[in-house]
Amino acid sequence: MAKVERFAFHVPSLEELAGVLQKGLKENFADAQVSVVDCPDLTQEPFNFPAKGICGKPRIADVGGVPYLIPIVQKEKVYDLNTVAKDIELPGAFILGAGAASSKVVGVNAELIPIVQTKSEKKPAVNGSYIAQINPADKGCLLEKYSSKYTDCEFGLLANLYASEGQPGKVIEVKANGRTGELNFVSCLRQILEKHYGEKPVGMGGTFVIQKGKAKIHIMPPEFSACPLNTDEEVNNWLKFFEMKAPLICQTVLVSRDPGFDLRVEHTHCFSHHGEGGHYHQDTSPDSVQYLGYLLPAELLFRIDRPQETHLIGRD
């Protein structure tokens, strides 16, 4: 049994959060509007999720961690999203976020874009996840629906997950166009929260669409590194970077500050309907980029199987 640690986030009202984020985003984007709206039906285009919304008992799970991937991979670290749902005291949860595929299932190292309605007593799991890997044919991106090949809900090594009952309800809508600052969209949101709430950690998760522009995305190579990766530079030389085009549908988890659980404070993976996806770093077209997001603050943090030996390499 993996050790599960629990923490209660500071949870501001949606109205307060919207005001804080709007003010901060204007320092990083030419145009920013943040408001409280009804969550759109996420079973519709462009999302096509297995749940209608991201509301109801929102919580964040940080499972495993980068130290299980680098400097040397620990392939035995395999997890299951249905088990995670129980660990976070929300069986049947709708889970989205960013993680690594299980190399035991997939056969290679790959990026997982988890989007899963986990199983409950009444219903089996519905796996709407995507997997992004390096295409052996042309070394480009191979993006596939997970359920087109696999029937499980496993993942490996690490994941940052936002979970809820998957219900409709009020959410924070973020529109940001024309990036004027250096920070990416997620880092900007996170640092606004850190600056405003300080010692009181705020966690958020949800989905956003890069509607226009292009973005820098990485995909891990199919083979784990045989030699230890000991610096960020070595990690970046190992990763495969691409410029991918909008629209990209991104799933994100962010925590304003780590309250002492060795968290990855932000992690975002994306998919598309044109065959591109992976780990989001930054838009590469600041003048034309358009972001549209739906996010919610989490009430609880669950830290599952925290690595005993840790480091801060490869966390961006």
C-alpha positions in Angstrom: 0.0 0.0 0.0 1.3 3.4 -1.0 1.5 5.9 1.8 -1.2 8.6 1.5 -0.7 12.1 3.2 -3.5 14.6 3.4 -3.6 18.4 3.6 -6.5 21.0 3.5 -5.9 23.9 1.1 -6.9 27.5 1.7 -10.1 27.9 -0.5 -11.0 31.5 -1.4 -14.4 32.2 -2.9 -14.6 32.1 -6.7 -15.4 35.8 -6.8 -12.3 36.7 -4.8 -10.1 34.4 -6.9 -11.5 35.8 -10.2 -10.5 39.3 -9.0 -7.1 38.3 -7.9 -6.3 36.4 -11.1 -7.7 39.1 -13.4 -5.5 41.8 -11.8 -2.4 39.6 -12.0 -3.0 38.3 -15.5 -3.1 41.9 -16.8 0.6 42.1 -16.0 1.5 39.2 -18.2 -1.2 39.5 -21.0 -2.4 42.3 -23.2 -6.0 41.3 -22.5 -7.3 39.2 -19.7 -10.8 38.6 -18.4 -11.6 36.3 -15.5 -15.2 35.6 -14.4 -17.3 33.1 -12.5 -19.5 31.2 -15.0 -21.4 27.9 -15.3 -19.0 25.2 -16.4 -19.6 24.4 -20.1 -20.7 20.9 -20.9 -17.3 19.2 -21.2 -18.8 16.1 -23.0 -19.1 18.4 -26.0 -16.4 19.6 -28.5 -13.5 20.4 -28.2 -13.2 18.5 -24.9 -15.3 15.3 -25.4 -14.6 14.4 -21.8 -16.5 11.5 -20.1 -17.9 13.9 -17.5 -20.0 17.1 -17.8 -18.0 19.3 -15.4 -15.2 19.6 -12.9 -17.3 20.4 -9.9 -18.1 18.5 -6.7 -15.6 17.8 -3.9 -12.5 19.1 -5.9 -9.2 17.7 -4.8 -5.6 17.3 -6.0 -3.5 14.2 -6.0 0.3 14.3 -6.4 1.3 10.7 -7.1 4.9 9.4 -7.1 7.3 12.0 -8.5 10.1 12.9 -10.9 12.7 11.1 -8.6 11.1 7.8 -9.8 12.0 8.8 -13.4 15.4 10.5 -13.0 18.3 10.2 -12.5 17.5 6.5 -13.1 14.0 5.1 -13.8 12.2 2.9 -11.2 10.0 1.0 -13.6 8.3 -0.9 -10.8 6.4 2.3 -9.8 3.0 1.6 -11.4 -0.3 3.0 -10.2 -4.0 2.8 -11.1 -6.4 5.7 -11.3 -9.3 3.7 -9.9 -7.1 3.0 -6.8 -6.1 6.7 -6.6 -9.9 7.6 -6.6 -10.3 5.5 -3.5 -7.0 6.9 -1.9 -8.4 10.4 -2.3 -11.7 9.4 -0.7 -13.7 9.9 -3.8 -14.4 6.6 -5.5 -15.9 7.1 -9.0 -14.1 10.5 -9.3 -13.6 12.2 -12.6 -9.8 12.7 -12.9 -7.7 14.8 -15.3 -4.2 16.0 -15.3 -0.7 15.1 -16.4 1.4 12.0 -15.9 3.6 9.3 -17.4 2.2 6.2 -19.1 2.8 2.8 -17.6 5.7 1.4 -19.6 4.6 -2.1 -18.4 1.3 -1.6 -20.4 2.5 0.5 -23.3 5.9 -1.1 -23.8 7.7 2.3 -24.1 8.0 5.5 -22.2 5.3 8.0 -23.1 3.3 11.0 -21.9 -0.1 10.3 -20.5 -2.9 12.8 -20.7 -5.3 11.3 -18.1 -9.0 12.0 -18.5 -10.9 9.3 -16.7 -14.2 8.7 -15.1 -13.1 6.1 -12.5 -15.1 3.1 -11.7 -17.9 3.2 -9.1 -20.0 0.5 -7.6 -22.6 1.0 -10.3 -20.5 1.8 -13.4 -17.2 0.6 -15.0 -14.4 3.2 -15.6 -14.6 5.3 -18.8 -11.1 6.1 -20.0 -11.0 9.2 -22.2 -7.2 9.6 -21.8 -4.7 10.2 -24.6 -1.1 9.0 -24.9 1.6 11.0 -26.7 4.8 9.2 -27.7 7.6 9.5 -30.3 6.5 7.9 -33.6 9.0 5.2 -34.4 8.4 5.9 -38.2 9.2 9.6 -38.4 10.3 10.6 -34.9 7.4 13.0 -34.8 4.5 13.0 -32.4 2.2 10.0 -32.2 -1.0 10.9 -30.3 -3.5 8.1 -29.7 -6.7 7.6 -27.7 -5.6 5.4 -24.8 -8.8 3.2 -25.1 -8.1 2.5 -28.8 -5.4 0.0 -27.6 -5.7 -0.5 -23.8 -8.5 -1.4 -21.4 -6.8 -0.5 -18.0 -6.5 2.8 -16.0 -2.8 2.4 -15.1 0.0 5.0 -15.2 3.6 4.9 -14.1 6.2 6.9 -12.1 4.3 10.2 -11.5 1.1 12.1 -12.0 -0.4 15.4 -11.0 -4.2 14.9 -10.9 -7.2 17.1 -10.4 -10.3 15.1 -9.2 -13.9 16.0 -8.7 -17.4 14.4 -8.9 -17.4 15.6 -12.5 -20.6 17.6 -12.0 -21.7 20.9 -13.6 -21.5 24.0 -11.5 -19.8 27.3 -11.1 -16.2 27.6 -12.2 -13.6 30.3 -13.0 -13.4 31.1 -16.6 -10.1 32.6 -17.7 -9.5 34.4 -21.0 -6.1 35.7 -21.8 -4.8 36.9 -25.1 -1.5 38.4 -26.3 1.3 37.4 -23.9 3.4 40.4 -22.9 5.4 38.8 -20.0 7.9 35.9 -19.8 5.7 33.5 -17.8 3.7 30.7 -19.4 -0.1 30.7 -18.7 0.0 28.2 -15.9 3.1 29.7 -14.2 1.5 33.1 -14.4 -1.7 31.8 -12.6 0.3 30.0 -10.0 2.6 32.9 -9.2 -0.3 35.3 -8.9 -1.8 33.0 -6.3 1.5 32.6 -4.5 2.1 36.3 -4.4 -1.4 37.1 -3.1 -2.0 34.2 -0.6 1.6 33.8 0.6 1.8 31.2 3.3 -1.7 29.9 2.6 -1.4 27.3 -0.2 -4.1 27.4 -2.9 -4.5 24.5 -5.3 -6.3 24.7 -8.7 -7.0 22.4 -11.5 -9.0 22.1 -14.7 -8.8 22.4 -18.4 -7.8 25.2 -20.8 -7.6 25.5 -24.6 -4.9 27.2 -26.5 -7.3 28.5 -29.2 -4.8 30.3 -31.4 -1.1 30.3 -31.8 1.6 27.6 -31.3 3.2 26.1 -28.2 6.5 24.4 -27.1 5.7 20.9 -26.1 7.9 17.9 -25.1 7.5 14.2 -25.4 9.7 11.8 -23.5 11.7 9.4 -25.6 10.5 5.8 -25.9 13.6 4.5 -24.1 14.4 5.5 -20.6 17.9 7.1 -20.2 20.5 4.4 -19.6 22.9 6.8 -18.0 21.8 8.9 -15.0 20.3 12.3 -15.8 21.7 14.6 -13.1 21.0 18.1 -14.3 18.1 20.0 -16.0 20.4 20.4 -19.0 20.9 16.7 -19.3 17.1 16.1 -18.9 16.3 18.7 -21.6 18.9 17.1 -24.0 17.1 13.8 -23.4 13.6 15.1 -24.0 12.2 15.7 -27.5 10.8 19.2 -28.1 8.2 20.2 -30.7 6.3 23.3 -31.7 2.7 22.3 -31.9 -0.3 24.2 -33.3 -3.6 25.3 -31.8 -6.2 24.2 -30.9 -4.6 22.3 -28.0 -6.7 21.1 -25.1 -4.7 21.3 -21.9 -5.2 19.6 -18.5 -3.5 21.4 -15.7 -2.8 21.1 -11.9 -1.1 23.9 -10.0 -0.4 24.6 -6.3 0.6 28.1 -5.3 3.2 26.9 -2.9 4.4 23.5 -1.6 3.3 23.1 2.1 6.1 20.6 2.6 5.1 17.5 0.6 7.7 17.6 -2.2 5.1 18.6 -4.7 5.5 19.3 -8.4 3.8 22.7 -8.1 2.6 22.8 -11.7 2.1 20.3 -14.5 0.2 20.5 -17.7 -0.4 18.0 -20.5 -2.4 18.6 -23.7 -4.0 16.7 -26.6 -5.6 17.9 -29.8 -7.9 16.6 -32.6 -5.1 17.0 -35.2 -2.6 14.5 -33.8 -0.4 16.6 -31.6 0.0 16.6 -27.8 2.4 16.2 -24.9 3.8 18.3 -22.0 3.1 22.0 -22.2 6.0 24.4 -21.6 5.0 27.8 -23.2 3.3 29.3 -26.2 5.8 30.3 -28.9 3.5 32.9 -30.5 3.0 35.5 -27.8 1.4 38.1 -30.0 -1.4 35.9 -31.4 -1.9 33.4 -28.6 -5.4 33.0 -27.1 -6.1 31.0 -23.9 -9.6 30.0 -22.6 -9.7 28.1 -19.4 -12.1 26.6 -16.8 -10.6 26.0 -13.4 -11.6 25.4 -9.8 -9.8 25.7 -6.5 -9.3 22.3 -4.7 -10.3 21.7 -1.1 -7.9 18.9 -0.4 -4.4 17.7 -1.3 -3.5 14.0 -1.3 0.2 13.1 -1.5 0.5 9.5 -2.6 3.8 7.5 -2.5 6.1 10.5 -1.9 9.7 9.6 -2.9 12.0 9.2 0.1 15.0 10.4 -1.9 14.3 13.5 -3.8 15.7 16.4 -5.9 14.4 19.3 -7.9 15.7 18.3 -11.3 13.3 18.0 -14.2 10.3 19.7 -12.6 9.4 22.3 -15.2 
